[in-house]
Amino acid sequence: MLAPQTVLTPAKNLDRHARDLRDVVIEGASIEAPGGGRMREYLAAITLVHAAMRADLGADVIS
């Protein structure tokens, strides 16, 4: 996959958050309790990746 750094940086950050969330789930923790913060971070990272990809493609930002 080829992408500019403006997309790769948030994508790498999303990957890190996905791995953190995966580890919380593997440990058996509820993502609602202490892992809830990790879920919010993961969802925020997804939003940033989507925005970066849309900006790279010149698409309108979704409100």
C-alpha positions in Angstrom: 0.0 0.0 0.0 1.3 3.4 -0.9 0.3 6.5 1.0 1.8 9.8 1.9 3.2 10.3 5.4 0.1 12.3 6.4 -1.8 9.0 6.1 0.9 6.6 7.3 1.4 8.4 10.6 -2.2 8.1 11.8 -2.4 4.6 10.3 0.6 3.5 12.4 -1.0 5.1 15.4 -4.2 3.2 14.8 -2.3 0.0 14.5 -0.7 0.7 17.9 -4.1 1.4 19.5 -5.5 -1.8 17.9 -2.7 -3.9 19.4 -3.3 -2.3 22.8 -7.0 -3.0 22.6 -6.3 -6.6 21.5 -4.0 -7.1 24.5 -6.6 -5.9 26.9 -9.2 -8.3 25.4 -6.7 -11.2 25.5 -6.0 -10.5 29.2 -9.7 -10.9 29.7 -10.4 -7.4 30.8 -13.7 -5.8 29.9 -13.4 -3.0 27.3 -16.2 -1.3 29.2 -14.2 -1.0 32.5 -10.5 -0.2 32.6 -10.1 -1.0 28.9 -12.9 1.5 28.0 -10.3 4.3 27.6 -8.5 2.1 25.1 -11.6 1.6 23.1 -12.2 5.4 23.0 -8.6 5.9 21.9 -9.0 3.2 19.2 -12.2 4.8 17.8 -10.6 8.3 17.9 -7.6 6.9 15.9 -9.9 5.4 13.3 -11.6 8.8 12.9 -8.1 10.4 12.4 -7.2 7.8 9.8 -10.4 8.3 7.9 -9.9 12.1 7.9 -6.3 11.8 6.7 -7.4 9.4 3.8 -10.2 11.7 2.8 -7.9 14.7 2.8 -5.4 12.8 0.7 -8.1 12.0 -1.8 -9.5 15.5 -1.8 -12.8 14.3 -0.5 -15.1 16.5 1.6 -14.8 16.0 5.3 -17.8 14.3 6.9 -19.3 16.3 9.7 
